[in-house]
Amino acid sequence: MYKVQINNSYDFKNENYSTYFPNLHKYPATMLPQIGIEIFKELKIKKHRLLDPYCGTGSSVLAGIASGFSEFHGFDINPLAILIAKARYTKLNIKKLFNYKKDVEYTIHHTKKNISPPPVTNIDFWFSKKVIKKLSIIRNSIIENIDNKKYQALFWLAFSETVRFVSYTRNNEFKLYRISEKQRQSFNPNVIDLYLKNLNKILNIYKDAYFPLLKKQKFQFYNKDFTYKKDKYDVVLTSPPYGDSRTTVAYGQFSTLSNEWIGFPNSRKIDSQLMGGKKNNTLYTNGFLSPFINKISKISYKRALEVSSFYIDLENSIREVSQAIQDKGFSIYVVGNRTVKNITLPTDQFIAEQFEKNGFRHILTYKRSISSKVMPAKNSPSNTVGKKVKTMHKEYIIICQNSSSFRTPACRGGRL
Ligand SMILES: C[S@@+](CC[C@H](N)C(=O)[O-])C[C@H]1O[C@@H](n2cnc3c(N)ncnc32)[C@H](O)[C@@H]1O
Protein backbone atom coordinates (compact mmCIF):
# COMPACT_ATOMS: atom_id res chain seq x y z
CA MET A 1 0.00 0.00 0.00
CA TYR A 2 1.17 3.52 -0.77
CA LYS A 3 1.21 5.81 2.21
CA VAL A 4 -1.90 7.96 2.78
CA GLN A 5 -1.90 10.75 5.34
CA ILE A 6 -5.00 12.62 6.53
CA ASN A 7 -4.28 16.30 6.18
CA ASN A 8 -7.08 18.58 7.38
CA SER A 9 -5.27 21.70 6.23
CA TYR A 10 -6.33 20.66 2.72
CA ASP A 11 -10.03 20.54 3.67
CA PHE A 12 -10.45 24.29 3.16
CA LYS A 13 -13.48 24.23 5.41
CA ASN A 14 -16.02 27.00 4.77
CA GLU A 15 -14.31 27.81 1.49
CA ASN A 16 -15.56 26.97 -1.93
CA TYR A 17 -14.38 27.26 -5.49
CA SER A 18 -15.27 30.90 -5.80
CA THR A 19 -13.91 32.04 -2.44
CA TYR A 20 -10.96 33.62 -4.26
CA PHE A 21 -11.85 33.30 -7.94
CA PRO A 22 -15.45 33.80 -9.07
CA ASN A 23 -16.91 31.26 -11.48
CA LEU A 24 -17.30 32.34 -15.09
CA HIS A 25 -19.49 29.36 -15.94
CA LYS A 26 -20.90 26.38 -14.09
CA TYR A 27 -19.05 23.07 -14.63
CA PRO A 28 -19.25 19.71 -12.85
CA ALA A 29 -16.62 18.50 -10.36
CA THR A 30 -14.27 21.45 -10.55
CA MET A 31 -11.12 21.26 -8.47
CA LEU A 32 -10.43 23.75 -5.70
CA PRO A 33 -7.54 25.94 -6.90
CA GLN A 34 -6.58 26.33 -3.20
CA ILE A 35 -5.35 22.71 -3.26
CA GLY A 36 -2.86 23.48 -6.03
CA ILE A 37 -1.68 26.72 -4.45
CA GLU A 38 -0.95 24.98 -1.13
CA ILE A 39 0.71 21.96 -2.65
CA PHE A 40 2.98 24.09 -4.88
CA LYS A 41 4.01 26.01 -1.76
CA GLU A 42 4.67 22.82 0.14
CA LEU A 43 6.71 21.29 -2.69
CA LYS A 44 8.43 24.63 -3.29
CA ILE A 45 7.47 24.59 -6.97
CA LYS A 46 7.72 28.06 -8.51
CA LYS A 47 7.64 29.65 -11.94
CA HIS A 48 7.38 26.57 -14.10
CA ARG A 49 5.61 24.91 -17.00
CA LEU A 50 2.40 23.19 -16.04
CA LEU A 51 0.43 20.49 -17.85
CA ASP A 52 -3.14 19.52 -17.04
CA PRO A 53 -4.24 16.55 -19.20
CA TYR A 54 -7.90 16.82 -18.01
CA CYS A 55 -8.03 20.55 -17.51
CA GLY A 56 -11.80 21.11 -17.49
CA THR A 57 -12.29 24.83 -16.91
CA GLY A 58 -8.66 25.33 -15.87
CA SER A 59 -8.55 25.38 -12.06
CA SER A 60 -5.01 24.02 -12.02
CA VAL A 61 -4.07 26.98 -14.21
CA LEU A 62 -5.42 29.36 -11.60
CA ALA A 63 -3.29 27.64 -8.97
CA GLY A 64 -0.27 28.00 -11.26
CA ILE A 65 -0.93 31.67 -12.00
CA ALA A 66 -1.30 32.42 -8.29
CA SER A 67 2.04 30.65 -7.75
CA GLY A 68 3.88 32.63 -10.45
CA PHE A 69 4.10 29.94 -13.15
CA SER A 70 4.85 31.06 -16.68
CA GLU A 71 3.44 28.48 -19.09
CA PHE A 72 0.32 26.32 -19.17
CA HIS A 73 -0.93 23.55 -21.42
CA GLY A 74 -4.41 22.10 -20.88
CA PHE A 75 -6.22 19.25 -22.65
CA ASP A 76 -9.88 18.27 -22.47
CA ILE A 77 -12.20 16.36 -24.79
CA ASN A 78 -15.20 18.48 -23.87
CA PRO A 79 -15.26 21.61 -26.09
CA LEU A 80 -17.31 23.53 -23.51
CA ALA A 81 -14.55 23.01 -20.91
CA ILE A 82 -11.92 24.29 -23.33
CA LEU A 83 -14.10 27.26 -24.26
CA ILE A 84 -14.39 28.23 -20.57
CA ALA A 85 -10.63 27.83 -20.02
CA LYS A 86 -9.78 29.88 -23.11
CA ALA A 87 -12.28 32.59 -22.19
CA ARG A 88 -10.75 32.92 -18.74
CA TYR A 89 -7.13 33.11 -19.75
CA THR A 90 -7.12 35.04 -23.01
CA LYS A 91 -6.01 38.62 -22.62
CA LEU A 92 -8.44 40.95 -24.36
CA ASN A 93 -8.75 44.67 -24.88
CA ILE A 94 -11.43 45.63 -22.36
CA LYS A 95 -12.68 48.63 -24.33
CA LYS A 96 -13.06 46.54 -27.48
CA LEU A 97 -14.82 43.83 -25.47
CA PHE A 98 -17.46 46.21 -24.12
CA ASN A 99 -17.90 47.79 -27.57
CA TYR A 100 -18.73 44.32 -28.90
CA LYS A 101 -21.25 44.02 -26.09
CA LYS A 102 -23.03 47.19 -27.27
CA ASP A 103 -23.13 45.91 -30.86
CA VAL A 104 -24.46 42.50 -29.88
CA GLU A 105 -27.10 44.05 -27.62
CA TYR A 106 -28.21 46.39 -30.39
CA THR A 107 -28.60 43.58 -32.91
CA ILE A 108 -30.49 41.41 -30.43
CA HIS A 109 -33.01 44.19 -29.82
CA HIS A 110 -33.40 45.11 -33.48
CA THR A 111 -33.60 41.73 -35.22
CA LYS A 112 -37.07 41.28 -36.64
CA LYS A 113 -36.52 38.49 -39.18
CA ASN A 114 -36.72 34.79 -38.32
CA ILE A 115 -33.36 33.14 -37.78
CA SER A 116 -32.96 29.37 -38.15
CA PRO A 117 -31.54 27.51 -35.17
CA PRO A 118 -28.49 25.26 -35.59
CA PRO A 119 -29.02 21.49 -35.68
CA VAL A 120 -29.81 20.65 -32.05
CA THR A 121 -30.90 17.06 -31.40
CA ASN A 122 -34.61 16.83 -30.42
CA ILE A 123 -34.77 20.61 -30.22
CA ASP A 124 -38.56 20.70 -29.64
CA PHE A 125 -38.26 18.21 -26.82
CA TRP A 126 -35.86 20.46 -24.90
CA PHE A 127 -37.02 23.97 -25.84
CA SER A 128 -40.28 25.79 -26.48
CA LYS A 129 -40.81 27.42 -29.90
CA LYS A 130 -40.56 30.89 -28.33
CA VAL A 131 -37.27 30.06 -26.62
CA ILE A 132 -35.81 28.61 -29.84
CA LYS A 133 -36.66 31.83 -31.67
CA LYS A 134 -34.95 34.06 -29.08
CA LEU A 135 -31.88 31.84 -28.70
CA SER A 136 -31.45 31.85 -32.49
CA ILE A 137 -31.50 35.66 -32.52
CA ILE A 138 -28.87 35.85 -29.76
CA ARG A 139 -26.67 33.27 -31.46
CA ASN A 140 -26.86 35.11 -34.76
CA SER A 141 -26.09 38.46 -33.11
CA ILE A 142 -22.88 37.03 -31.63
CA ILE A 143 -21.73 35.57 -34.96
CA GLU A 144 -22.71 38.66 -36.98
CA ASN A 145 -21.00 41.20 -34.74
CA ILE A 146 -17.86 39.46 -33.50
CA ASP A 147 -15.49 38.04 -36.08
CA ASN A 148 -12.69 37.41 -33.59
CA LYS A 149 -13.08 34.01 -31.86
CA LYS A 150 -11.05 35.19 -28.88
CA TYR A 151 -13.66 37.86 -28.16
CA GLN A 152 -16.57 35.57 -29.02
CA ALA A 153 -15.71 33.13 -26.21
CA LEU A 154 -17.09 35.17 -23.30
CA PHE A 155 -20.29 35.86 -25.29
CA TRP A 156 -20.67 32.12 -25.87
CA LEU A 157 -20.30 31.44 -22.16
CA ALA A 158 -23.17 33.79 -21.37
CA PHE A 159 -25.13 32.10 -24.17
CA SER A 160 -24.35 28.64 -22.82
CA GLU A 161 -25.50 29.51 -19.29
CA THR A 162 -28.69 30.90 -20.83
CA VAL A 163 -29.29 27.80 -23.00
CA ARG A 164 -29.17 25.55 -19.98
CA PHE A 165 -31.47 27.73 -17.92
CA VAL A 166 -34.13 28.29 -20.58
CA SER A 167 -34.26 24.63 -21.64
CA TYR A 168 -36.67 22.12 -20.14
CA THR A 169 -33.80 20.41 -18.28
CA ARG A 170 -33.80 20.14 -14.51
CA ASN A 171 -31.20 22.72 -13.72
CA ASN A 172 -29.91 21.13 -10.54
CA GLU A 173 -28.74 17.94 -12.31
CA PHE A 174 -25.75 17.26 -14.54
CA LYS A 175 -27.63 14.62 -16.53
CA LEU A 176 -30.32 15.62 -18.99
CA TYR A 177 -33.74 15.12 -17.43
CA ARG A 178 -36.82 16.99 -18.60
CA ILE A 179 -39.03 18.86 -16.14
CA SER A 180 -42.60 17.60 -15.81
CA GLU A 181 -45.37 18.56 -18.24
CA LYS A 182 -47.01 20.68 -15.56
CA GLN A 183 -43.77 22.60 -14.99
CA ARG A 184 -43.29 23.00 -18.75
CA GLN A 185 -46.71 24.58 -19.17
CA SER A 186 -45.87 27.44 -16.82
CA PHE A 187 -42.22 27.78 -17.87
CA ASN A 188 -41.86 31.05 -19.75
CA PRO A 189 -38.35 32.46 -19.27
CA ASN A 190 -37.36 35.89 -20.56
CA VAL A 191 -34.51 34.66 -22.75
CA ILE A 192 -33.12 38.00 -23.91
CA ASP A 193 -33.22 39.54 -20.48
CA LEU A 194 -31.49 36.54 -18.99
CA TYR A 195 -28.78 36.50 -21.66
CA LEU A 196 -27.99 40.17 -21.19
CA LYS A 197 -27.79 39.73 -17.41
CA ASN A 198 -25.49 36.73 -17.82
CA LEU A 199 -23.36 38.61 -20.31
CA ASN A 200 -23.00 41.60 -18.03
CA LYS A 201 -22.04 39.38 -15.12
CA ILE A 202 -19.51 37.32 -17.10
CA LEU A 203 -17.83 40.31 -18.77
CA ASN A 204 -17.47 42.04 -15.42
CA ILE A 205 -16.05 38.94 -13.73
CA TYR A 206 -13.53 38.64 -16.55
CA LYS A 207 -12.62 42.33 -16.29
CA ASP A 208 -12.31 42.44 -12.50
CA ALA A 209 -11.06 38.96 -11.59
CA TYR A 210 -9.23 37.37 -14.54
CA PHE A 211 -7.92 40.19 -16.71
CA PRO A 212 -5.72 41.56 -13.88
CA LEU A 213 -4.09 38.10 -13.51
CA LEU A 214 -3.01 37.93 -17.13
CA LYS A 215 0.54 39.22 -17.58
CA LYS A 216 3.10 37.54 -19.80
CA GLN A 217 2.13 33.91 -19.19
CA LYS A 218 1.67 31.59 -22.17
CA PHE A 219 -1.49 29.48 -22.40
CA GLN A 220 -2.41 26.68 -24.80
CA PHE A 221 -5.67 24.76 -24.51
CA TYR A 222 -6.42 21.78 -26.73
CA ASN A 223 -9.77 20.15 -27.37
CA LYS A 224 -8.41 16.58 -27.45
CA ASP A 225 -6.87 14.00 -25.18
CA PHE A 226 -3.24 14.26 -24.22
CA THR A 227 -0.59 12.24 -26.01
CA TYR A 228 3.10 12.75 -25.45
CA LYS A 229 4.93 14.44 -28.31
CA LYS A 230 8.14 16.15 -27.22
CA ASP A 231 7.13 18.89 -24.81
CA LYS A 232 8.36 18.42 -21.24
CA TYR A 233 6.70 19.90 -18.16
CA ASP A 234 7.93 20.64 -14.66
CA VAL A 235 4.67 19.72 -13.02
CA VAL A 236 1.37 18.07 -13.80
CA LEU A 237 -1.53 19.14 -11.63
CA THR A 238 -4.82 17.56 -12.57
CA SER A 239 -8.11 16.20 -11.38
CA PRO A 240 -9.03 13.31 -13.69
CA PRO A 241 -12.54 11.91 -13.89
CA TYR A 242 -13.29 9.45 -11.06
CA GLY A 243 -15.01 6.96 -13.31
CA ASP A 244 -16.73 6.71 -16.66
CA SER A 245 -19.02 9.57 -17.51
CA ARG A 246 -22.13 7.39 -17.78
CA THR A 247 -22.12 6.26 -14.15
CA THR A 248 -20.19 9.05 -12.40
CA VAL A 249 -20.17 12.66 -13.55
CA ALA A 250 -21.94 13.20 -16.87
CA TYR A 251 -19.68 15.89 -18.38
CA GLY A 252 -20.98 15.25 -21.89
CA GLN A 253 -24.66 15.32 -20.96
CA PHE A 254 -24.14 18.42 -18.85
CA SER A 255 -22.66 20.27 -21.82
CA THR A 256 -24.49 18.78 -24.77
CA LEU A 257 -27.22 21.39 -25.31
CA SER A 258 -24.72 24.23 -25.02
CA ASN A 259 -22.25 22.47 -27.31
CA GLU A 260 -24.91 21.87 -29.97
CA TRP A 261 -26.31 25.39 -29.79
CA ILE A 262 -22.83 26.91 -30.05
CA GLY A 263 -22.11 24.59 -32.98
CA PHE A 264 -19.42 22.18 -31.80
CA PRO A 265 -19.50 18.98 -33.88
CA ASN A 266 -20.20 15.52 -32.40
CA SER A 267 -21.58 16.93 -29.15
CA ARG A 268 -23.69 13.83 -28.52
CA LYS A 269 -20.64 11.58 -28.73
CA ILE A 270 -18.56 13.22 -26.02
CA ASP A 271 -19.47 10.89 -23.15
CA SER A 272 -18.37 7.87 -25.18
CA GLN A 273 -15.04 9.56 -26.00
CA LEU A 274 -14.22 10.42 -22.38
CA MET A 275 -12.16 8.14 -20.18
CA GLY A 276 -13.88 4.77 -19.75
CA GLY A 277 -16.44 5.63 -22.43
CA LYS A 278 -15.52 2.82 -24.79
CA LYS A 279 -16.54 -0.74 -24.01
CA ASN A 280 -13.80 -3.23 -23.31
CA ASN A 281 -14.10 -7.00 -23.50
CA THR A 282 -11.60 -8.08 -20.88
CA LEU A 283 -11.38 -7.59 -17.13
CA TYR A 284 -8.55 -5.51 -15.72
CA THR A 285 -6.50 -8.01 -13.75
CA ASN A 286 -3.28 -6.19 -12.84
CA GLY A 287 -1.91 -4.98 -9.51
CA PHE A 288 -3.95 -3.35 -6.77
CA LEU A 289 -7.23 -3.24 -8.59
CA SER A 290 -7.41 -6.88 -9.55
CA PRO A 291 -9.14 -8.22 -6.38
CA PHE A 292 -11.62 -5.34 -6.36
CA ILE A 293 -12.61 -5.87 -9.99
CA ASN A 294 -12.86 -9.59 -9.36
CA LYS A 295 -15.29 -8.97 -6.53
CA ILE A 296 -17.42 -6.71 -8.73
CA SER A 297 -17.38 -9.31 -11.52
CA LYS A 298 -18.93 -11.86 -9.17
CA ILE A 299 -21.88 -9.49 -8.66
CA SER A 300 -22.04 -8.13 -12.21
CA TYR A 301 -19.64 -9.10 -14.96
CA LYS A 302 -20.95 -6.25 -17.10
CA ARG A 303 -20.17 -3.62 -14.46
CA ALA A 304 -16.72 -5.14 -13.94
CA LEU A 305 -16.03 -4.74 -17.67
CA GLU A 306 -17.20 -1.12 -17.57
CA VAL A 307 -14.99 -0.37 -14.59
CA SER A 308 -12.08 -2.13 -16.33
CA SER A 309 -12.45 0.13 -19.39
CA PHE A 310 -11.96 3.17 -17.22
CA TYR A 311 -8.79 1.88 -15.56
CA ILE A 312 -7.32 0.68 -18.85
CA ASP A 313 -7.77 4.22 -20.22
CA LEU A 314 -6.32 5.76 -17.05
CA GLU A 315 -3.32 3.42 -17.21
CA ASN A 316 -2.64 4.39 -20.84
CA SER A 317 -3.05 8.06 -20.04
CA ILE A 318 -0.60 7.94 -17.10
CA ARG A 319 1.93 6.27 -19.41
CA GLU A 320 1.66 9.26 -21.77
CA VAL A 321 1.71 11.85 -18.99
CA SER A 322 4.72 10.37 -17.21
CA GLN A 323 6.84 10.69 -20.37
CA ALA A 324 6.05 14.39 -20.46
CA ILE A 325 7.35 15.21 -16.97
CA GLN A 326 10.91 16.50 -16.58
CA ASP A 327 13.50 14.86 -14.39
CA LYS A 328 12.64 15.68 -10.79
CA GLY A 329 9.29 16.99 -11.97
CA PHE A 330 6.11 16.25 -10.00
CA SER A 331 2.79 14.71 -10.86
CA ILE A 332 -0.06 15.77 -8.59
CA TYR A 333 -3.40 14.02 -9.11
CA VAL A 334 -6.55 14.89 -7.16
CA VAL A 335 -9.16 12.10 -7.17
CA GLY A 336 -12.01 10.50 -5.28
CA ASN A 337 -12.33 6.74 -4.81
CA ARG A 338 -15.68 5.73 -6.22
CA THR A 339 -17.89 2.90 -5.04
CA VAL A 340 -19.33 0.35 -7.45
CA LYS A 341 -21.66 -2.40 -6.18
CA ASN A 342 -20.73 -1.33 -2.63
CA ILE A 343 -17.04 -1.93 -3.36
CA THR A 344 -14.79 1.11 -3.02
CA LEU A 345 -12.14 1.19 -5.73
CA PRO A 346 -8.69 2.40 -4.57
CA THR A 347 -8.07 4.79 -7.47
CA ASP A 348 -5.53 6.69 -5.34
CA GLN A 349 -3.43 3.54 -4.96
CA PHE A 350 -3.85 2.73 -8.65
CA ILE A 351 -2.49 6.15 -9.66
CA ALA A 352 0.56 5.84 -7.39
CA GLU A 353 1.14 2.30 -8.69
CA GLN A 354 0.96 3.42 -12.32
CA PHE A 355 3.38 6.31 -11.84
CA GLU A 356 5.84 3.97 -10.09
CA LYS A 357 5.49 1.56 -12.98
CA ASN A 358 6.52 4.41 -15.27
CA GLY A 359 9.68 5.29 -13.38
CA PHE A 360 8.28 7.67 -10.78
CA ARG A 361 8.51 7.51 -7.03
CA HIS A 362 5.41 7.91 -4.88
CA ILE A 363 6.11 10.66 -2.36
CA LEU A 364 2.90 10.86 -0.38
CA THR A 365 -0.86 10.88 -0.67
CA TYR A 366 -2.92 13.32 1.33
CA LYS A 367 -6.53 12.56 2.20
CA ARG A 368 -8.87 15.52 2.52
CA SER A 369 -12.56 15.95 3.29
CA ILE A 370 -14.66 17.41 0.51
CA SER A 371 -16.89 20.12 1.83
CA SER A 372 -18.15 21.93 -1.20
CA LYS A 373 -17.40 20.20 -4.51
CA VAL A 374 -20.26 20.53 -6.98
CA MET A 375 -20.95 16.90 -7.73
CA PRO A 376 -23.55 14.31 -6.82
CA ALA A 377 -22.78 13.40 -3.19
CA LYS A 378 -24.87 10.28 -3.58
CA ASN A 379 -25.39 8.01 -6.54
CA SER A 380 -26.89 4.69 -7.30
CA PRO A 381 -24.14 2.12 -7.81
CA SER A 382 -26.77 -0.38 -8.82
CA ASN A 383 -28.12 2.16 -11.32
CA THR A 384 -31.51 1.63 -9.71
CA VAL A 385 -33.53 4.83 -9.59
CA GLY A 386 -34.01 6.02 -6.02
CA LYS A 387 -31.45 3.64 -4.53
CA LYS A 388 -28.62 5.73 -3.13
CA VAL A 389 -25.50 5.19 -1.06
CA LYS A 390 -23.01 7.65 0.36
CA THR A 391 -19.97 8.04 -1.80
CA MET A 392 -16.85 10.18 -2.27
CA HIS A 393 -16.75 12.52 0.69
CA LYS A 394 -12.98 12.22 0.70
CA GLU A 395 -10.50 13.22 -1.91
CA TYR A 396 -6.91 12.10 -2.37
CA ILE A 397 -3.97 14.21 -3.48
CA ILE A 398 -1.41 11.82 -4.93
CA ILE A 399 2.09 13.20 -5.27
CA CYS A 400 4.76 11.40 -7.28
CA GLN A 401 8.14 12.54 -8.53
CA ASN A 402 10.20 11.56 -11.55
CA SER A 403 12.63 8.84 -10.54
CA SER A 404 16.01 10.35 -11.23
CA SER A 405 15.45 12.56 -8.21
CA PHE A 406 15.24 9.66 -5.73
CA ARG A 407 17.91 11.19 -3.59
CA THR A 408 16.51 14.73 -3.35
CA PRO A 409 15.65 15.87 0.20
CA ALA A 410 11.98 16.01 -0.80
CA CYS A 411 11.81 12.24 -1.03
CA ARG A 412 13.97 11.03 1.81
CA GLY A 413 11.98 8.81 4.12
CA GLY A 414 8.90 9.16 1.94
CA ARG A 415 8.05 12.54 3.47
CA LEU A 416 7.76 15.99 2.08
C1 LIG B 1 -12.78 16.35 -12.74
S1 LIG B 1 -12.97 17.14 -14.28
C2 LIG B 1 -11.67 18.33 -14.28
C3 LIG B 1 -12.16 19.61 -13.70
C4 LIG B 1 -11.11 20.68 -13.71
N1 LIG B 1 -10.04 20.38 -12.81
C5 LIG B 1 -11.80 21.97 -13.32
O1 LIG B 1 -11.60 22.43 -12.19
O2 LIG B 1 -12.59 22.48 -14.13
C6 LIG B 1 -12.38 15.94 -15.41
C7 LIG B 1 -12.31 16.42 -16.86
O3 LIG B 1 -11.73 15.37 -17.63
C8 LIG B 1 -12.24 15.47 -18.94
N2 LIG B 1 -11.91 14.20 -19.61
C9 LIG B 1 -12.44 12.97 -19.44
N3 LIG B 1 -11.80 12.06 -20.19
C10 LIG B 1 -10.81 12.73 -20.85
C11 LIG B 1 -9.78 12.35 -21.76
N4 LIG B 1 -9.63 11.08 -22.15
N5 LIG B 1 -8.93 13.30 -22.20
C12 LIG B 1 -9.06 14.58 -21.83
N6 LIG B 1 -10.03 15.01 -20.98
C13 LIG B 1 -10.88 14.10 -20.49
C14 LIG B 1 -13.72 15.77 -18.72
O4 LIG B 1 -14.29 16.36 -19.87
C15 LIG B 1 -13.65 16.73 -17.53
O5 LIG B 1 -13.65 18.06 -17.96
The ligand as a Tripos MOL2 file, in Angstrom:
@<TRIPOS>MOLECULE
LIG
   27    29     1     0     0
SMALL
NO_CHARGES

@<TRIPOS>ATOM
      1 C1        -12.7770   16.3550  -12.7420 C.3       1 LIG1
      2 S1        -12.9710   17.1380  -14.2840 S.3       1 LIG1
      3 C2        -11.6650   18.3260  -14.2780 C.3       1 LIG1
      4 C3        -12.1560   19.6060  -13.6970 C.3       1 LIG1
      5 C4        -11.1120   20.6810  -13.7090 C.3       1 LIG1
      6 N1        -10.0410   20.3840  -12.8130 N.3       1 LIG1
      7 C5        -11.7960   21.9720  -13.3220 C.2       1 LIG1
      8 O1        -11.6010   22.4280  -12.1910 O.co2     1 LIG1
      9 O2        -12.5860   22.4830  -14.1300 O.co2     1 LIG1
     10 C6        -12.3780   15.9370  -15.4150 C.3       1 LIG1
     11 C7        -12.3130   16.4190  -16.8640 C.3       1 LIG1
     12 O3        -11.7330   15.3740  -17.6300 O.3       1 LIG1
     13 C8        -12.2420   15.4660  -18.9380 C.3       1 LIG1
     14 N2        -11.9080   14.1950  -19.6110 N.ar      1 LIG1
     15 C9        -12.4390   12.9660  -19.4360 C.ar      1 LIG1
     16 N3        -11.7970   12.0610  -20.1860 N.ar      1 LIG1
     17 C10       -10.8080   12.7320  -20.8490 C.ar      1 LIG1
     18 C11        -9.7820   12.3460  -21.7580 C.ar      1 LIG1
     19 N4         -9.6270   11.0800  -22.1540 N.pl3     1 LIG1
     20 N5         -8.9310   13.3010  -22.2000 N.ar      1 LIG1
     21 C12        -9.0640   14.5800  -21.8320 C.ar      1 LIG1
     22 N6        -10.0260   15.0100  -20.9760 N.ar      1 LIG1
     23 C13       -10.8840   14.0990  -20.4930 C.ar      1 LIG1
     24 C14       -13.7230   15.7710  -18.7240 C.3       1 LIG1
     25 O4        -14.2880   16.3570  -19.8740 O.3       1 LIG1
     26 C15       -13.6470   16.7260  -17.5270 C.3       1 LIG1
     27 O5        -13.6540   18.0570  -17.9600 O.3       1 LIG1
@<TRIPOS>BOND
     1     1     2 1
     2     2     3 1
     3     2    10 1
     4     3     4 1
     5     4     5 1
     6     5     6 1
     7     5     7 1
     8     7     8 2
     9     7     9 1
    10    10    11 1
    11    11    12 1
    12    11    26 1
    13    12    13 1
    14    13    14 1
    15    13    24 1
    16    14    15 ar
    17    14    23 ar
    18    15    16 ar
    19    16    17 ar
    20    17    18 ar
    21    17    23 ar
    22    18    19 1
    23    18    20 ar
    24    20    21 ar
    25    21    22 ar
    26    22    23 ar
    27    24    25 1
    28    24    26 1
    29    26    27 1
@<TRIPOS>SUBSTRUCTURE
     1 LIG1         1 GROUP 0 **** ****
